[in-house]
């Protein structure tokens, strides 16, 4: 298995500033500028906690999956993400275990990553994201 660690916890929010308030109160600070991820229709603000991130996700268009999530469930925990060393190999392996993905192929993620989401029905009701980072040894 190529899962190496928890990569991030994602929280859906209609507004990044409002969504940031509890994390700022905890003494956390954004790790850099907000980033638009066009493939997902979101703007992301990330907070570093140790070697893990908390990512706030705000929709940038009405047809984004996060906009639909907020309409149905409101703000809150959206998914957990796990870092993998080889996303293509992990997708092939998991398909052999009967896993279902939301898309047939990886999509671009934040900060040069490649991502794939497992269907929540396969993930015991939890949306799981697999994340492959660029081959940079200094990446958090």
Rosetta silent file (secondary structure, phi, psi, omega in degrees, C-alpha in Angstrom):
SEQUENCE: XXXXXXXXXXXXXXXXXXXXXXXXXXXXXXXXXXXXXXXXXXXXXXXXXXXXXXXXXXXXXXXXXXXXXXXXXXXXXXXXXXXXXXXXXXXXXXXXXXXXXXXXXXXXXXXXXXXXXXXXXXXXXXXXXXXXXXXXXXXX
SCORE:     score description
SCORE:     0.000 S_00000001
   1 L     0.000  140.890 -176.215    0.000    0.000    0.000 S_00000001
   2 L  -104.054   11.898  175.587    1.336    3.422   -0.852 S_00000001
   3 E   -71.153  126.800 -176.681   -0.537    5.530    1.742 S_00000001
   4 E  -109.445  -27.269  179.524    2.134    7.359    3.716 S_00000001
   5 E  -174.079  167.116  169.881    0.231    9.762    5.980 S_00000001
   6 E   -68.085  124.660 -178.395   -2.846   11.873    6.555 S_00000001
   7 E   -89.396  -51.934  178.904   -2.428   14.727    4.087 S_00000001
   8 E  -161.025  163.570  171.228   -5.279   17.049    5.045 S_00000001
   9 E  -115.063  128.885 -176.201   -8.740   17.436    6.451 S_00000001
  10 E  -107.406  136.044 -178.728  -11.041   19.521    4.252 S_00000001
  11 E  -121.863  124.957  177.206  -13.802   21.765    5.555 S_00000001
  12 E   -81.679  136.255  179.399  -16.478   23.219    3.263 S_00000001
  13 L  -147.927  143.315  176.627  -17.356   26.859    3.892 S_00000001
  14 L   -76.761  -14.031 -176.501  -19.326   29.484    1.976 S_00000001
  15 L  -148.628  122.154 -176.700  -16.797   32.159    3.003 S_00000001
  16 H   -64.195  -37.526 -178.753  -13.071   31.705    3.684 S_00000001
  17 H   -67.116  -45.207  177.187  -12.833   34.581    6.151 S_00000001
  18 H   -64.240  -44.136  179.629  -15.751   33.338    8.262 S_00000001
  19 H   -64.900  -26.194 -179.507  -14.502   29.755    7.999 S_00000001
  20 H   -76.895  -23.177 -171.837  -11.004   30.827    9.077 S_00000001
  21 H   -50.739  -48.396 -178.584  -12.120   32.449   12.334 S_00000001
  22 H   -65.447  -33.711 -178.777  -11.943   29.345   14.572 S_00000001
  23 H   -73.334  -36.981  174.728   -8.519   28.347   13.223 S_00000001
  24 H   -64.955  -39.647  177.992   -7.142   31.855   13.697 S_00000001
  25 H   -63.190  -29.685  177.060   -8.519   31.820   17.267 S_00000001
  26 L   -77.197   -4.847 -179.937   -6.570   28.584   17.823 S_00000001
  27 L    92.337    9.145  177.811   -3.402   30.440   16.848 S_00000001
  28 L   -86.703  156.162  179.472   -3.066   28.903   13.384 S_00000001
  29 L  -133.794  147.342  176.776   -2.167   30.981   10.355 S_00000001
  30 E   -56.911  140.956 -175.858   -2.667   30.396    6.619 S_00000001
  31 L   -81.676   -4.982  179.132    0.392   28.719    5.138 S_00000001
  32 L   175.537 -167.980  179.102    0.365   30.936    2.073 S_00000001
  33 L   -69.555  155.497  173.931   -1.966   32.748   -0.281 S_00000001
  34 L   -60.153  151.239 -178.135   -5.364   31.294   -1.118 S_00000001
  35 E  -131.503  131.783  173.747   -5.298   29.118   -4.231 S_00000001
  36 E   -84.118  132.147  174.400   -7.975   28.516   -6.845 S_00000001
  37 E  -113.893   93.277 -173.502   -8.311   24.901   -7.965 S_00000001
  38 L   -61.269  -34.739 -178.737  -10.254   25.274  -11.196 S_00000001
  39 L   -62.952  -24.142 -179.869  -10.674   21.514  -11.723 S_00000001
  40 L  -108.863   -7.536 -179.224  -12.716   21.377   -8.486 S_00000001
  41 L    66.885   39.998 -178.242  -14.300   24.845   -8.658 S_00000001
  42 E  -135.184  157.386  166.172  -12.927   25.897   -5.270 S_00000001
  43 E  -109.409  133.847 -173.955  -10.685   28.436   -3.596 S_00000001
  44 E  -116.343  134.341  169.502   -8.523   26.845   -0.891 S_00000001
  45 E  -120.368  123.261 -174.548   -7.027   28.365    2.254 S_00000001
  46 E  -112.021  138.841  174.891   -4.683   25.968    4.041 S_00000001
  47 E  -116.376  132.476  179.727   -3.528   25.950    7.662 S_00000001
  48 E   -89.531  131.609  173.339   -0.522   23.830    8.675 S_00000001
  49 E  -130.801  101.168 -174.901   -0.803   21.661   11.788 S_00000001
  50 L    63.749 -123.648  178.027    2.387   19.617   12.163 S_00000001
  51 L  -102.651   16.039 -177.899    2.765   17.681    8.914 S_00000001
  52 E  -121.479  156.608  177.030   -0.943   17.880    8.110 S_00000001
  53 E  -114.069  150.737  162.696   -3.100   20.604    6.618 S_00000001
  54 E  -107.683  119.478 -179.593   -6.578   21.849    7.346 S_00000001
  55 E  -107.701  123.590  172.077   -7.962   23.027    4.020 S_00000001
  56 E   -91.230  131.043 -176.778  -10.934   25.359    3.879 S_00000001
  57 E  -115.853  121.164  177.260  -12.836   24.951    0.607 S_00000001
  58 E  -118.537  130.562 -179.678  -15.038   27.742   -0.763 S_00000001
  59 E   -65.624  144.090  176.488  -16.917   27.276   -4.046 S_00000001
  60 L  -110.286   -4.061  176.115  -15.936   29.562   -6.917 S_00000001
  61 L  -151.982  152.905 -174.561  -18.818   28.603   -9.188 S_00000001
  62 L   -65.734  -22.199 -179.167  -22.395   27.412   -8.613 S_00000001
  63 L   -93.771   10.352  179.706  -21.825   24.008  -10.274 S_00000001
  64 L   -72.240  147.747  176.743  -18.869   23.094   -8.052 S_00000001
  65 H   -57.705  -31.623  179.322  -19.166   19.947   -5.917 S_00000001
  66 H   -71.317  -36.198  175.684  -18.542   22.097   -2.824 S_00000001
  67 H   -61.762  -43.814  178.274  -21.440   24.409   -3.733 S_00000001
  68 H   -63.850  -41.215  178.858  -23.707   21.354   -3.999 S_00000001
  69 H   -61.189  -46.909 -179.805  -22.376   20.011   -0.696 S_00000001
  70 H   -63.127  -39.392  178.083  -23.033   23.320    1.080 S_00000001
  71 H   -62.367  -37.756 -176.268  -26.560   23.505   -0.371 S_00000001
  72 H   -85.154  -41.110 -170.687  -27.344   20.007    0.882 S_00000001
  73 H  -119.350  -15.423 -175.780  -25.430   19.795    4.188 S_00000001
  74 L    81.666 -179.745 -177.666  -24.176   23.263    5.096 S_00000001
  75 L   -68.046  152.563  176.777  -20.644   24.089    6.222 S_00000001
  76 E   148.609 -170.122 -178.029  -18.478   21.493    7.917 S_00000001
  77 E   -56.725  128.507 -179.011  -16.176   18.524    7.438 S_00000001
  78 E  -107.390  -49.317  179.935  -16.107   17.505    3.780 S_00000001
  79 E  -160.092  165.345  170.298  -13.403   14.843    3.389 S_00000001
  80 E  -112.536  146.456 -176.556  -10.181   13.359    4.654 S_00000001
  81 E  -126.533  140.235 -177.341   -7.188   13.046    2.350 S_00000001
  82 E  -121.195  134.779  179.862   -4.325   10.591    2.428 S_00000001
  83 E   -78.423  135.402  175.920   -0.938   11.050    0.800 S_00000001
  84 E  -126.610  155.047 -179.100    0.158    8.336   -1.617 S_00000001
  85 L   -86.401  -29.223 -178.641    3.454    7.862   -3.398 S_00000001
  86 L  -141.343   96.031 -174.604    2.009    6.591   -6.706 S_00000001
  87 H   -62.924  -42.660 -179.153   -1.595    7.620   -7.351 S_00000001
  88 H   -61.365  -45.584  179.432   -2.012    5.634  -10.562 S_00000001
  89 H   -64.375  -39.083 -179.272   -0.776    2.412   -8.944 S_00000001
  90 H   -68.369  -38.166  176.649   -2.959    2.995   -5.881 S_00000001
  91 H   -63.604  -43.101  178.201   -6.057    3.573   -8.022 S_00000001
  92 H   -62.194  -46.047 -179.749   -5.367    0.338   -9.923 S_00000001
  93 H   -61.324  -46.453 -177.603   -4.815   -1.587   -6.690 S_00000001
  94 H   -68.692  -34.742  174.809   -7.967   -0.226   -5.059 S_00000001
  95 H   -60.891  -36.252  175.678  -10.089   -0.907   -8.141 S_00000001
  96 H   -64.255  -22.796  176.807   -8.931   -4.515   -7.767 S_00000001
  97 L   -91.144    3.840  179.453  -10.375   -4.381   -4.236 S_00000001
  98 L    92.161    9.872 -179.032  -13.714   -3.180   -5.616 S_00000001
  99 L   -68.541  148.022  175.124  -13.204    0.538   -4.959 S_00000001
 100 L  -116.039  132.979  177.673  -15.237    3.096   -6.872 S_00000001
 101 E  -106.289  153.822  178.915  -13.789    6.489   -7.769 S_00000001
 102 L   -74.143  -22.486  176.418  -15.752    9.640   -8.567 S_00000001
 103 L  -136.083  154.942 -177.613  -13.683   10.132  -11.757 S_00000001
 104 L   -72.211  -26.065 -175.751  -11.880    7.678  -14.006 S_00000001
 105 L  -134.798  159.513  176.223   -8.540    9.496  -13.848 S_00000001
 106 L   -60.766  153.843  176.186   -6.674   11.773  -11.428 S_00000001
 107 E  -122.429  160.408  177.274   -7.354   15.514  -11.588 S_00000001
 108 E   -66.481  139.803  177.028   -5.127   18.485  -10.735 S_00000001
 109 L  -118.492 -165.411 -178.464   -5.201   19.522   -7.089 S_00000001
 110 H   -69.694  144.356  171.621   -3.738   22.297   -4.972 S_00000001
 111 H    56.334   39.912  175.585   -0.014   23.164   -5.182 S_00000001
 112 H    78.901   11.126  179.736    0.791   20.897   -8.117 S_00000001
 113 L   -81.575  165.889  169.241   -0.733   17.752   -6.635 S_00000001
 114 E  -116.561  138.315 -174.383   -2.733   15.061   -8.429 S_00000001
 115 E  -134.901  157.652  173.338   -5.870   13.840   -6.671 S_00000001
 116 E  -147.935  138.453 -179.470   -8.584   11.195   -6.870 S_00000001
 117 E  -107.104  131.852  174.261  -11.727   10.844   -4.760 S_00000001
 118 E   -84.866  142.251 -179.686  -13.154    7.512   -3.657 S_00000001
 119 L   -63.011  134.722 -178.857  -16.937    7.219   -3.714 S_00000001
 120 L   -59.618  -28.668  178.412  -18.409    7.657   -0.205 S_00000001
 121 L   -66.125  -30.438  175.569  -20.487    4.485   -0.609 S_00000001
 122 L   -79.006  -32.642 -175.805  -17.234    2.548   -0.904 S_00000001
 123 L   -89.588   32.116  177.488  -15.626    4.554    1.920 S_00000001
 124 L    55.730   39.077  177.681  -18.193    3.614    4.597 S_00000001
 125 L    86.179    1.804 -178.936  -20.008    6.921    4.112 S_00000001
 126 L  -111.246  132.780  173.059  -16.817    8.998    4.128 S_00000001
 127 L   -78.064  122.529 -178.199  -15.463   10.883    1.133 S_00000001
 128 E  -116.433  133.183  176.503  -11.785    9.923    0.868 S_00000001
 129 E  -112.838  138.290  171.415   -9.256   11.726   -1.295 S_00000001
 130 E  -105.124  135.438 -174.497   -5.908   10.305   -2.378 S_00000001
 131 E  -127.361  126.882  172.599   -3.187   12.908   -2.995 S_00000001
 132 E  -110.016  120.820  179.386    0.098   12.518   -4.856 S_00000001
 133 L   -87.150  157.642  172.663    2.529   15.385   -4.274 S_00000001
 134 L   -56.415  157.816 -176.651    5.219   16.499   -6.698 S_00000001
 135 L   -76.326   53.186 -179.336    8.481   14.663   -6.183 S_00000001
 136 L  -107.002  114.431 -177.226    9.869   17.424   -3.934 S_00000001
 137 L   -65.927  -16.471 -179.796   11.532   16.091   -0.761 S_00000001
 138 L   -91.124   -1.746 -178.911   10.987   19.443    1.000 S_00000001
 139 L   -64.338  134.694  178.617    7.196   19.371    0.508 S_00000001
 140 L   -70.719    0.000    0.000    5.306   19.526    3.816 S_00000001
